[in-house]
Amino acid sequence: LGFLCEVGPLSLFVSQRLMPPGYTFDADDGPPTYVNSTKTLRIAKDDAVRVKVVGTRINTAEIFCIGSIRGDYLGLLER
């Protein structure tokens, strides 16, 4: 599990393993979101997140990246 995001022209995937501990997928409450254990932070579609690129794969037609939101200053930006 995880979510896809766009970083300029790049497509980036953030796996649940590269999120801070305690984030879980919640499909029951409104639109599908990732919510932290205290239910104070929700990552939903069209939210802005700060990510760190941890890996890339380059094909002839596209560049695909793996990202992380685990770390200082990473994750959901204030709305």
Buried (B, 14 or more C-beta within 10 A) or exposed (E): EBBEBEEEEBEBBBEEEBBBEEBEBBEEEEEEBBBBEEEEBBBBEEBEBEBBEBEEEEEEEEEBBBBBBBEEEBBBEEE
